[in-house]
Amino acid sequence: MQVFGFGLMPYRDIPREHIDSDNSSWVTFSNSHFDPERGAEFYAEYLEQFEIYDRLGFDGISVNEHHQTAYGLMPSPNLMAAMLVPRTSCKIAILGNAISLRDHPMRVAEEVAMLDVMSGGRIISGFVRGIGAEYHSFSMDPNDSRERFQEAHDLIVRSWTEPGPFEWYGKHYKLRYVNPWPRPRQNPHPPIWSPSQGSTETVSWAAERRYTYLQTYSPIENIRRAFTMFRDAANGFGYEPEPEQIGWALPMFLADTDKEARRKAAPHLEFLFNTLIRMPKDVFYPAGYLTEASAPRVMSAKSGLGTSRITAETLMDGGYALVGSPETVADQLAHYQSEMGFGTISGMFQFGTMGMEEFQQSVTLFGDKVLPKLRDLGRG
């Protein structure tokens, strides 16, 4: 099993009145609440945390992209990856570039290729459509977001694998010359990952291209269903996916005992899921973002991620997070891996309002007592 460390880089100093309200933490939450001095402290702390993952022997670290929100202070994942290249020696997974939101996909192609060359071939390139709130942030129509995503992906991959110059005249992007310098160091290109919450379309798209599929923020029954869908889709395309092609991303927290871990993790989980992710359904799912097949089911649900409050107990017991002693977390991962066959884990060890001391205690327990037990899972 390969294990990655992840962090959202949240802005943790949220006013009490906003935490207690039902107001969105996306798009309309005023940036007047952002203090640049505190922001600088947070960035320094979070960069050090990524270095700690590397020192503890994680296979890689993961960064991502979000806009106009306190949920994560990484509007540019490529910029964050560039800062991590000289600080680390492990793989760097960009999970991912929201290529549907870009006017020029070739900027993504160039930047990821440059990072891959500079890092000695350590880059993993994730591509995402961006969540619904992002389309409000950029005042973009989500109706054509899938088309834009597909075309941007095809253009980027072709630019990495076919010598230029060549022409590209698609529906959304038109270029007389496609001839990016540099080209990636990895051949034919950096590995591509597809993070998702389990939409049928994304699962099938990733399986068809033999990409790594990474399931995020879901109860355990949804994870089982998504992994089964991915495996079935891969079989339909004529192959059996390797365990490392099936990934699970989730918050983790460890302490000496289960009781202590659950007590300490609870407020941070509730802050993450009930404050930072919170937004109305029409922000999470703007008109045109969902497919006709999935829209009635999603919009009719009385509760859901980001649109209703979830207790810490539900989050811990339902599989949204793994929380417990090193023995408990190792046993849970071994059990779930045996059942579901995944071979990639992306663990978020800093979440919510968690400070540096709690992060270090938790991730060190994982690195010292859990990580060595995971290496042989999924083999043979």
Secondary structure, DSSP 8 states (H G I E B T S, - for coil): -EEEEEE--------HHHHHS---SBSSS-GGG--HHHHHHHHHHHHHHHHHHHHTT-SEEEE----SBTT-S-S-HHHHHHHHTTT--SEEEEEEEEGGG-S-HHHHHHHHHHHHHHTTS-EEEEEE---HHHHHHTT--GGGHHHHHHHHHHHHHHHHHS-S-EEEE-SS-EEEEE--SS--SSSS---EEEEES--HHHHHHHHHTT-EEEEES--HHHHHHHHHHHHHHHHHTT----GGGEEEEEEEEE-SSHHHHHHHHHHHHHHIIIIIS---HHHHS-TTSS-TTTHHHHHH-S--TTTS---HHHHHHTTSSEEE-HHHHHHHHHHHHHHH---EEEEEEE-TT--HHHHHHHHHHIIIIIHHHHTTTT--
